[in-house]
Amino acid sequence: MKNNIENKAEDRRKNKLISKLPLFPSPFSVLLFLFLSSVLFTSCEDVIDVKLNDENLNLFGVEASITTQDEPGVFLYKTLQVNQDTEYPGISGAVVSVSDNASPANSVTLVEDEQKKGFYSVPQNVSFKGIAGREYTLTIQAEGTTITAKEQLARVEPIDSIRVFPSMRGNKLFLAVFTYGKETPGIGNFYKWDVFVNDSLLTNGQRLAVASDEFVDGNYISGLEVYTDFHNTDKAAEERKINLGDTIYVKHTSISKFTYYFYFQMINQSGTGSLFSVPPANIKSNFTSSDGKPVLGLFTARDVSVSNKVIVDQKIEDQLRKLK
């Protein structure tokens, strides 16, 4: 009887504290959480951790991106056997260029990194960052084959701010990162959030955060949870990703519809058990090849808005501890 009374008192204490925390239910956040819930328990890697059929060996693969903050970067490689657990071999000697659809068009030829085989970037003293509203074409000539991809760089609204505070899951509490800002008017916008702690990316691989504007077109999004520091609460000191004194910031970025669904295909492929528990299947990329063979990977073009920085101070840490 005494234990029941004590438990109820403890529940009332937690509920009282929780009621003081901001609550931000929105269709946007629900859509994001549904995707994140699929991602958090898979072993996929961001962009191109795909399963291959044995007959689809020796294919070209490309990881490439351009943003309004960064110059274009390209990694060109060949696929390996499905049971090989080594890095894909980069391809040297390719001719790699990026152009836009401005009039007249702007273009740049990338150069290979002397230290990283298969990595191509803009030459020194050359600037070629993305511009919102333009379409970008990546062209690669390698081993007698021409590979191309096109991607539209959509505009993203500036992010207003971020906050870090506790988020309840069941009867457990974790620190989470919330964003605030206006959604770009017009249905058909897609987004990806990159969350950084001490300048290290948290939302890669198993923690992708993407969403569409299907249910929130043009609205102000107040408190969208883009990262939750799930961990074994019995081993918090070992497993927490966000700790006292850490500096957090978020890059709010636009992505294309193709890129948005590419990520979902990744989850569908990787979320069915172990890596080889089902017949392998390649994810369709946005590349085409002159030899007609499939090309693995993805070319992305993103507008980027960077948030304020939040330092996890004692006040934030105390909120987490009070609710435990």
C-alpha positions in Angstrom: 0.0 0.0 0.0 2.8 2.3 1.0 4.7 1.6 -2.2 1.6 2.4 -4.3 1.2 5.7 -2.6 4.9 6.5 -3.1 4.7 5.5 -6.8 1.6 7.7 -7.4 3.3 10.6 -5.6 6.4 10.1 -7.8 4.2 10.0 -11.0 2.5 13.3 -9.9 5.9 14.9 -9.4 7.1 13.8 -12.9 3.8 14.9 -14.6 4.1 18.3 -12.9 7.6 18.8 -14.2 6.7 17.5 -17.6 3.8 19.9 -17.9 6.3 22.8 -17.6 8.2 21.6 -20.7 7.0 22.8 -24.1 4.8 20.4 -26.1 4.7 20.7 -29.8 2.5 18.2 -31.6 2.2 18.7 -35.3 1.6 16.6 -38.4 5.1 17.6 -39.6 6.7 16.1 -36.4 4.6 13.0 -36.6 5.7 12.3 -40.1 9.3 12.8 -39.1 9.0 10.6 -36.1 7.5 7.8 -38.1 10.6 7.9 -40.3 13.0 8.2 -37.5 11.4 5.3 -35.6 12.2 3.1 -38.7 15.7 4.4 -38.9 16.8 4.2 -35.3 16.8 0.4 -35.2 18.4 -0.3 -38.6 22.0 -0.7 -39.6 21.9 1.4 -42.8 24.4 4.0 -43.6 23.6 7.4 -45.0 23.3 7.6 -48.8 24.5 4.3 -50.3 24.7 1.3 -47.9 22.8 -0.9 -50.4 22.6 -4.7 -50.8 23.9 -6.0 -54.1 22.9 -9.0 -56.2 25.9 -11.2 -56.9 25.5 -10.5 -60.6 25.6 -6.8 -60.1 29.3 -6.6 -59.3 31.9 -4.2 -60.8 29.3 -1.4 -61.1 30.1 2.3 -60.8 29.1 4.0 -57.6 29.0 7.7 -57.0 28.5 9.8 -53.8 28.2 13.5 -54.8 26.9 16.7 -53.4 26.8 20.4 -53.7 25.3 22.9 -51.2 24.9 26.6 -50.9 27.7 26.4 -48.2 30.1 23.9 -49.7 31.8 23.3 -53.0 30.9 20.1 -54.9 32.5 16.9 -53.8 32.5 13.5 -55.6 33.6 10.0 -54.7 33.7 7.6 -57.6 34.2 3.9 -57.0 33.5 0.4 -58.1 31.3 -2.2 -56.2 32.7 -5.3 -54.6 31.4 -8.8 -53.9 28.6 -8.8 -51.3 30.7 -10.6 -48.7 33.7 -8.3 -48.9 34.0 -6.2 -45.8 36.4 -3.6 -47.2 36.1 -0.1 -48.5 35.0 0.4 -52.1 38.0 1.0 -54.3 38.1 4.6 -55.7 38.6 5.2 -59.4 41.4 7.5 -60.5 41.7 9.3 -63.8 38.1 10.3 -64.3 37.0 13.6 -65.9 34.4 15.1 -63.5 32.5 18.3 -64.0 29.6 20.2 -62.5 27.5 22.8 -64.3 24.3 24.8 -63.7 21.4 25.9 -65.9 22.2 29.6 -65.7 22.4 31.6 -68.9 25.2 31.5 -69.7 25.9 28.3 -67.8 28.6 28.1 -65.2 30.7 25.0 -64.9 33.8 23.7 -63.1 36.0 20.7 -63.6 37.0 18.9 -60.4 40.4 17.6 -59.6 41.3 14.3 -57.8 42.6 14.5 -54.3 46.2 13.3 -54.3 45.8 11.6 -50.9 42.3 10.0 -51.5 41.9 7.9 -54.6 38.6 8.5 -56.3 37.8 11.7 -54.4 37.2 14.8 -56.7 36.8 18.4 -55.5 37.0 22.0 -56.8 40.6 23.2 -57.6 42.2 25.6 -55.1 41.3 29.2 -55.5 38.1 28.3 -57.4 34.7 29.0 -55.9 31.6 27.1 -57.1 29.0 26.9 -54.4 25.4 26.1 -55.1 22.7 28.7 -55.7 19.1 28.1 -54.7 16.7 27.8 -57.6 19.3 26.4 -60.1 19.6 22.9 -61.5 22.9 21.2 -61.4 24.3 18.6 -63.7 27.1 16.2 -62.7 29.0 14.6 -65.6 31.6 11.9 -65.1 33.7 10.2 -67.8 35.5 7.1 -66.6 36.8 4.0 -68.2 35.0 4.8 -71.5 31.7 5.4 -69.8 29.8 8.7 -69.3 27.7 9.0 -66.1 25.3 11.9 -65.6 22.9 13.1 -62.9 20.7 16.2 -62.5 19.4 17.7 -59.3 17.4 20.8 -58.5 18.6 23.0 -55.6 15.5 24.2 -53.8 15.4 27.1 -51.4 15.0 26.5 -47.7 13.6 29.0 -45.2 16.1 30.3 -42.6 15.9 28.3 -39.4 14.9 30.6 -36.5 16.5 28.8 -33.6 17.0 25.5 -31.9 16.5 24.4 -28.3 17.7 21.4 -26.3 15.5 19.9 -23.5 14.2 16.6 -22.2 11.8 14.4 -24.3 9.8 11.6 -22.7 9.6 8.1 -24.3 7.5 5.8 -22.3 8.8 6.2 -18.8 12.3 7.2 -19.8 13.7 10.6 -20.5 16.3 11.7 -23.0 17.7 15.0 -24.2 16.4 16.0 -27.6 17.0 18.8 -30.1 14.1 20.9 -31.3 14.0 23.3 -34.2 11.8 26.4 -34.9 11.1 28.1 -38.1 8.7 28.8 -41.0 8.1 26.2 -43.7 8.5 27.3 -47.3 5.0 28.0 -48.8 4.0 25.6 -51.6 3.4 21.9 -51.4 6.2 19.7 -52.5 9.1 20.7 -50.3 11.4 18.2 -48.7 13.9 18.6 -45.9 16.9 17.0 -44.1 18.3 18.1 -40.8 21.9 17.5 -39.9 22.5 17.7 -36.1 26.0 18.4 -34.8 27.6 18.0 -31.4 31.0 19.6 -31.0 31.2 19.9 -34.8 30.6 16.1 -35.2 27.6 15.0 -37.3 25.1 13.0 -35.2 22.4 12.4 -37.8 24.2 10.1 -40.3 23.6 6.5 -41.0 21.2 5.3 -38.3 19.8 8.7 -37.3 18.6 10.3 -40.5 16.0 13.1 -40.0 13.9 13.9 -43.1 10.4 15.1 -43.7 8.0 16.5 -46.4 5.7 19.5 -46.0 2.5 17.5 -47.0 0.6 18.5 -43.9 2.2 21.7 -42.8 2.6 23.8 -46.0 3.6 27.3 -45.2 3.1 27.0 -41.4 5.4 28.0 -38.6 6.9 24.9 -37.2 7.4 25.3 -33.4 9.5 22.7 -31.7 10.1 19.9 -34.3 12.1 17.1 -32.6 14.9 16.3 -35.1 17.2 14.3 -32.8 16.7 12.3 -29.6 19.6 11.0 -27.6 18.3 7.5 -27.1 20.7 5.4 -25.0 20.8 2.7 -22.3 19.8 4.8 -19.2 21.6 2.3 -17.0 24.8 3.2 -18.8 24.1 6.9 -19.5 27.7 8.0 -18.9 29.0 5.6 -21.5 26.3 5.8 -24.2 24.9 9.4 -24.2 25.7 11.4 -27.3 24.7 14.7 -25.8 26.4 15.6 -22.5 26.9 18.5 -20.1 29.1 21.1 -21.8 28.5 20.0 -25.4 27.8 22.5 -28.1 24.8 21.7 -30.4 23.8 23.2 -33.7 21.6 22.1 -36.7 21.9 22.5 -40.4 18.4 22.8 -41.9 18.6 21.8 -45.6 16.4 21.3 -48.6 16.4 18.1 -50.5 14.7 17.0 -53.7 11.7 14.6 -53.9 13.9 12.0 -55.4 16.4 12.2 -52.5 13.6 12.1 -50.0 12.3 8.8 -51.4 15.8 7.5 -51.9 16.2 7.6 -48.1 12.9 5.7 -47.7 14.1 3.0 -50.1 17.2 2.7 -47.9 15.1 2.1 -44.9 12.9 -0.4 -46.6 15.9 -2.3 -47.8 17.8 -2.3 -44.5 15.0 -2.6 -42.0 14.0 -6.2 -42.7 16.5 -7.9 -40.4 20.1 -8.8 -41.0 21.8 -7.4 -44.1 21.4 -10.6 -46.1 18.2 -12.0 -44.7 16.2 -11.2 -47.9 17.2 -11.3 -51.6 19.5 -8.4 -52.3 18.1 -5.4 -54.3 19.7 -2.2 -55.5 18.3 1.2 -54.8 17.6 3.2 -57.9 19.9 6.2 -58.1 19.5 9.5 -60.0 22.5 8.6 -62.3 22.3 7.4 -65.8 25.2 5.6 -67.7 26.1 5.5 -71.3 26.6 1.8 -71.1 23.1 1.2 -69.8 24.2 -0.4 -66.6 22.8 0.8 -63.2 24.9 3.2 -61.2 24.7 3.2 -57.5 24.7 6.2 -55.2 23.1 9.7 -55.1 23.8 13.2 -56.2 22.3 15.8 -53.9 21.9 19.6 -54.1 20.9 21.3 -50.9 20.3 24.8 -49.7 21.6 25.2 -46.1 20.5 27.3 -43.1 22.6 27.0 -40.0 21.0 27.4 -36.5 22.2 29.1 -33.4 24.5 27.1 -31.1 23.2 25.8 -27.8 25.6 24.8 -25.0 24.2 22.0 -22.8 24.5 23.9 -19.4 23.7 22.8 -15.9 20.1 24.1 -16.2 19.4 21.7 -19.2 21.2 18.9 -17.4 19.2 19.5 -14.2 15.9 19.2 -16.2 16.9 15.8 -17.3 17.9 14.6 -13.9 14.8 16.0 -12.1 12.5 13.8 -14.2 14.4 10.6 -13.5 
